[in-house]
């Protein structure tokens, strides 16, 4: 199942009109049409509204975020040297989400980096 973000939005929209969903999200029908056609991508705020409007479960929500990160040419990209690595590794993406949810601080990450560095010596 290799759907693009816009295709997935269109699928979830179902029989609901572009105008009706656009009103729920806070965007115009034309903007929503551009999203469905892969010409534009929503901001994080709007993406969260899509997720709410579609009542997505966590795994579906993660898929939405992942697709935007893969396809959007702008702010969802991580720095170029790691973006492709992260997006190709589902385990890593899940790990990072868990770490974010647990609000792990820099001291945790510093200790993990030291562990990794000592393993490679």
CNS distance restraints for C-alpha pairs under 8 A (distance, minus, plus):
assign (resid   3 and name CA) (resid   7 and name CA) 6.03 0.50 0.50
assign (resid   3 and name CA) (resid   8 and name CA) 6.23 0.50 0.50
assign (resid   4 and name CA) (resid   8 and name CA) 6.30 0.50 0.50
assign (resid   4 and name CA) (resid  38 and name CA) 7.71 0.50 0.50
assign (resid   4 and name CA) (resid  67 and name CA) 6.79 0.50 0.50
assign (resid   4 and name CA) (resid  71 and name CA) 7.96 0.50 0.50
assign (resid   5 and name CA) (resid   9 and name CA) 6.28 0.50 0.50
assign (resid   5 and name CA) (resid  36 and name CA) 7.41 0.50 0.50
assign (resid   5 and name CA) (resid  38 and name CA) 7.23 0.50 0.50
assign (resid   5 and name CA) (resid  64 and name CA) 6.81 0.50 0.50
assign (resid   5 and name CA) (resid  67 and name CA) 5.48 0.50 0.50
assign (resid   5 and name CA) (resid  68 and name CA) 6.37 0.50 0.50
assign (resid   5 and name CA) (resid  71 and name CA) 7.64 0.50 0.50
assign (resid   6 and name CA) (resid  10 and name CA) 6.22 0.50 0.50
assign (resid   6 and name CA) (resid  35 and name CA) 5.38 0.50 0.50
assign (resid   6 and name CA) (resid  36 and name CA) 3.66 0.50 0.50
assign (resid   6 and name CA) (resid  37 and name CA) 5.72 0.50 0.50
assign (resid   6 and name CA) (resid  38 and name CA) 5.30 0.50 0.50
assign (resid   7 and name CA) (resid  11 and name CA) 6.16 0.50 0.50
assign (resid   7 and name CA) (resid  36 and name CA) 5.78 0.50 0.50
assign (resid   7 and name CA) (resid  37 and name CA) 7.34 0.50 0.50
assign (resid   7 and name CA) (resid  38 and name CA) 7.99 0.50 0.50
assign (resid   8 and name CA) (resid  12 and name CA) 6.17 0.50 0.50
assign (resid   8 and name CA) (resid  36 and name CA) 7.92 0.50 0.50
assign (resid   9 and name CA) (resid  13 and name CA) 6.01 0.50 0.50
assign (resid   9 and name CA) (resid  36 and name CA) 6.22 0.50 0.50
assign (resid  10 and name CA) (resid  14 and name CA) 6.49 0.50 0.50
assign (resid  10 and name CA) (resid  36 and name CA) 5.85 0.50 0.50
assign (resid  12 and name CA) (resid  54 and name CA) 6.60 0.50 0.50
assign (resid  13 and name CA) (resid  17 and name CA) 7.66 0.50 0.50
assign (resid  13 and name CA) (resid  21 and name CA) 7.17 0.50 0.50
assign (resid  13 and name CA) (resid  54 and name CA) 7.62 0.50 0.50
assign (resid  16 and name CA) (resid  20 and name CA) 6.43 0.50 0.50
assign (resid  16 and name CA) (resid  21 and name CA) 6.55 0.50 0.50
assign (resid  17 and name CA) (resid  21 and name CA) 6.32 0.50 0.50
assign (resid  18 and name CA) (resid  22 and name CA) 5.79 0.50 0.50
assign (resid  18 and name CA) (resid  29 and name CA) 4.98 0.50 0.50
assign (resid  18 and name CA) (resid  30 and name CA) 7.98 0.50 0.50
assign (resid  18 and name CA) (resid  32 and name CA) 6.60 0.50 0.50
assign (resid  18 and name CA) (resid  33 and name CA) 7.07 0.50 0.50
assign (resid  19 and name CA) (resid  23 and name CA) 5.99 0.50 0.50
assign (resid  19 and name CA) (resid  28 and name CA) 6.78 0.50 0.50
assign (resid  19 and name CA) (resid  29 and name CA) 4.75 0.50 0.50
assign (resid  20 and name CA) (resid  24 and name CA) 6.43 0.50 0.50
assign (resid  21 and name CA) (resid  25 and name CA) 6.21 0.50 0.50
assign (resid  21 and name CA) (resid  29 and name CA) 7.88 0.50 0.50
assign (resid  21 and name CA) (resid  53 and name CA) 7.98 0.50 0.50
assign (resid  22 and name CA) (resid  26 and name CA) 5.73 0.50 0.50
assign (resid  22 and name CA) (resid  27 and name CA) 4.79 0.50 0.50
assign (resid  22 and name CA) (resid  28 and name CA) 5.32 0.50 0.50
assign (resid  22 and name CA) (resid  29 and name CA) 5.35 0.50 0.50
assign (resid  22 and name CA) (resid  32 and name CA) 6.24 0.50 0.50
assign (resid  23 and name CA) (resid  27 and name CA) 6.14 0.50 0.50
assign (resid  23 and name CA) (resid  28 and name CA) 6.95 0.50 0.50
assign (resid  23 and name CA) (resid  29 and name CA) 7.97 0.50 0.50
assign (resid  24 and name CA) (resid  49 and name CA) 7.92 0.50 0.50
assign (resid  24 and name CA) (resid  53 and name CA) 7.12 0.50 0.50
assign (resid  25 and name CA) (resid  46 and name CA) 6.41 0.50 0.50
assign (resid  25 and name CA) (resid  49 and name CA) 5.52 0.50 0.50
assign (resid  25 and name CA) (resid  50 and name CA) 6.31 0.50 0.50
assign (resid  25 and name CA) (resid  53 and name CA) 7.39 0.50 0.50
assign (resid  26 and name CA) (resid  46 and name CA) 7.63 0.50 0.50
assign (resid  27 and name CA) (resid  31 and name CA) 6.32 0.50 0.50
assign (resid  27 and name CA) (resid  32 and name CA) 6.77 0.50 0.50
assign (resid  28 and name CA) (resid  32 and name CA) 6.29 0.50 0.50
assign (resid  29 and name CA) (resid  33 and name CA) 6.07 0.50 0.50
assign (resid  30 and name CA) (resid  34 and name CA) 6.28 0.50 0.50
assign (resid  31 and name CA) (resid  35 and name CA) 6.35 0.50 0.50
assign (resid  31 and name CA) (resid  40 and name CA) 7.61 0.50 0.50
assign (resid  32 and name CA) (resid  36 and name CA) 6.23 0.50 0.50
assign (resid  33 and name CA) (resid  37 and name CA) 6.15 0.50 0.50
assign (resid  34 and name CA) (resid  38 and name CA) 6.22 0.50 0.50
assign (resid  34 and name CA) (resid  39 and name CA) 5.05 0.50 0.50
assign (resid  34 and name CA) (resid  40 and name CA) 5.54 0.50 0.50
assign (resid  35 and name CA) (resid  39 and name CA) 5.75 0.50 0.50
assign (resid  35 and name CA) (resid  40 and name CA) 4.75 0.50 0.50
assign (resid  35 and name CA) (resid  41 and name CA) 5.62 0.50 0.50
assign (resid  35 and name CA) (resid  42 and name CA) 7.36 0.50 0.50
assign (resid  40 and name CA) (resid  72 and name CA) 7.82 0.50 0.50
assign (resid  41 and name CA) (resid  68 and name CA) 7.01 0.50 0.50
assign (resid  41 and name CA) (resid  72 and name CA) 6.23 0.50 0.50
assign (resid  42 and name CA) (resid  46 and name CA) 5.49 0.50 0.50
assign (resid  42 and name CA) (resid  47 and name CA) 5.59 0.50 0.50
assign (resid  43 and name CA) (resid  47 and name CA) 5.96 0.50 0.50
assign (resid  44 and name CA) (resid  48 and name CA) 6.08 0.50 0.50
assign (resid  45 and name CA) (resid  49 and name CA) 6.51 0.50 0.50
assign (resid  46 and name CA) (resid  50 and name CA) 6.31 0.50 0.50
assign (resid  47 and name CA) (resid  51 and name CA) 6.31 0.50 0.50
assign (resid  47 and name CA) (resid  65 and name CA) 7.97 0.50 0.50
assign (resid  48 and name CA) (resid  52 and name CA) 6.23 0.50 0.50
assign (resid  49 and name CA) (resid  53 and name CA) 5.97 0.50 0.50
assign (resid  50 and name CA) (resid  54 and name CA) 6.04 0.50 0.50
assign (resid  51 and name CA) (resid  55 and name CA) 5.93 0.50 0.50
assign (resid  51 and name CA) (resid  56 and name CA) 5.48 0.50 0.50
assign (resid  51 and name CA) (resid  61 and name CA) 6.23 0.50 0.50
assign (resid  51 and name CA) (resid  64 and name CA) 7.92 0.50 0.50
assign (resid  52 and name CA) (resid  56 and name CA) 6.63 0.50 0.50
assign (resid  56 and name CA) (resid  60 and name CA) 5.60 0.50 0.50
assign (resid  56 and name CA) (resid  61 and name CA) 5.66 0.50 0.50
assign (resid  57 and name CA) (resid  61 and name CA) 5.99 0.50 0.50
assign (resid  58 and name CA) (resid  62 and name CA) 6.07 0.50 0.50
assign (resid  59 and name CA) (resid  63 and name CA) 6.26 0.50 0.50
assign (resid  60 and name CA) (resid  64 and name CA) 6.40 0.50 0.50
assign (resid  61 and name CA) (resid  65 and name CA) 6.44 0.50 0.50
assign (resid  62 and name CA) (resid  66 and name CA) 6.04 0.50 0.50
assign (resid  63 and name CA) (resid  67 and name CA) 6.06 0.50 0.50
assign (resid  64 and name CA) (resid  68 and name CA) 6.32 0.50 0.50
assign (resid  65 and name CA) (resid  69 and name CA) 6.13 0.50 0.50
assign (resid  66 and name CA) (resid  70 and name CA) 6.13 0.50 0.50
assign (resid  66 and name CA) (resid  87 and name CA) 7.27 0.50 0.50
assign (resid  67 and name CA) (resid  71 and name CA) 6.03 0.50 0.50
assign (resid  68 and name CA) (resid  72 and name CA) 5.34 0.50 0.50
assign (resid  68 and name CA) (resid  76 and name CA) 6.95 0.50 0.50
assign (resid  69 and name CA) (resid  76 and name CA) 4.97 0.50 0.50
assign (resid  69 and name CA) (resid  77 and name CA) 5.74 0.50 0.50
assign (resid  69 and name CA) (resid  87 and name CA) 7.81 0.50 0.50
assign (resid  70 and name CA) (resid  77 and name CA) 7.60 0.50 0.50
assign (resid  70 and name CA) (resid  87 and name CA) 6.89 0.50 0.50
assign (resid  72 and name CA) (resid  76 and name CA) 6.58 0.50 0.50
assign (resid  72 and name CA) (resid  77 and name CA) 7.35 0.50 0.50
assign (resid  73 and name CA) (resid  77 and name CA) 7.16 0.50 0.50
assign (resid  77 and name CA) (resid  83 and name CA) 6.39 0.50 0.50
assign (resid  78 and name CA) (resid  82 and name CA) 6.74 0.50 0.50
assign (resid  78 and name CA) (resid  83 and name CA) 4.98 0.50 0.50
assign (resid  79 and name CA) (resid  83 and name CA) 5.97 0.50 0.50
assign (resid  80 and name CA) (resid  84 and name CA) 7.41 0.50 0.50
assign (resid  81 and name CA) (resid  85 and name CA) 7.88 0.50 0.50
assign (resid  82 and name CA) (resid  86 and name CA) 6.06 0.50 0.50
assign (resid  83 and name CA) (resid  87 and name CA) 6.09 0.50 0.50
assign (resid  84 and name CA) (resid  88 and name CA) 6.07 0.50 0.50
assign (resid  85 and name CA) (resid  89 and name CA) 6.42 0.50 0.50
assign (resid  86 and name CA) (resid  90 and name CA) 7.56 0.50 0.50
assign (resid  86 and name CA) (resid  92 and name CA) 6.32 0.50 0.50
assign (resid  86 and name CA) (resid  93 and name CA) 6.27 0.50 0.50
assign (resid  87 and name CA) (resid  93 and name CA) 7.12 0.50 0.50
assign (resid  89 and name CA) (resid  93 and name CA) 6.46 0.50 0.50
assign (resid  90 and name CA) (resid  94 and name CA) 6.20 0.50 0.50
assign (resid  91 and name CA) (resid  95 and name CA) 6.09 0.50 0.50
assign (resid  92 and name CA) (resid  96 and name CA) 6.13 0.50 0.50
assign (resid  93 and name CA) (resid  97 and name CA) 6.25 0.50 0.50
assign (resid  94 and name CA) (resid  98 and name CA) 6.23 0.50 0.50
assign (resid  95 and name CA) (resid  99 and name CA) 6.17 0.50 0.50
assign (resid  96 and name CA) (resid 100 and name CA) 6.07 0.50 0.50
assign (resid  97 and name CA) (resid 101 and name CA) 6.11 0.50 0.50
assign (resid  98 and name CA) (resid 102 and name CA) 6.14 0.50 0.50
assign (resid  99 and name CA) (resid 103 and name CA) 6.11 0.50 0.50
assign (resid  99 and name CA) (resid 104 and name CA) 5.67 0.50 0.50
assign (resid 100 and name CA) (resid 104 and name CA) 6.46 0.50 0.50
assign (resid 104 and name CA) (resid 108 and name CA) 6.29 0.50 0.50
assign (resid 104 and name CA) (resid 109 and name CA) 7.58 0.50 0.50
assign (resid 105 and name CA) (resid 109 and name CA) 6.77 0.50 0.50
assign (resid 106 and name CA) (resid 110 and name CA) 5.97 0.50 0.50
assign (resid 107 and name CA) (resid 111 and name CA) 6.25 0.50 0.50
assign (resid 108 and name CA) (resid 112 and name CA) 6.41 0.50 0.50
assign (resid 109 and name CA) (resid 113 and name CA) 6.10 0.50 0.50
assign (resid 110 and name CA) (resid 114 and name CA) 6.21 0.50 0.50
assign (resid 111 and name CA) (resid 115 and name CA) 6.29 0.50 0.50
assign (resid 112 and name CA) (resid 116 and name CA) 6.25 0.50 0.50
assign (resid 113 and name CA) (resid 117 and name CA) 6.08 0.50 0.50
assign (resid 114 and name CA) (resid 118 and name CA) 6.08 0.50 0.50
assign (resid 115 and name CA) (resid 119 and name CA) 6.26 0.50 0.50
assign (resid 116 and name CA) (resid 120 and name CA) 6.54 0.50 0.50
assign (resid 117 and name CA) (resid 121 and name CA) 6.72 0.50 0.50
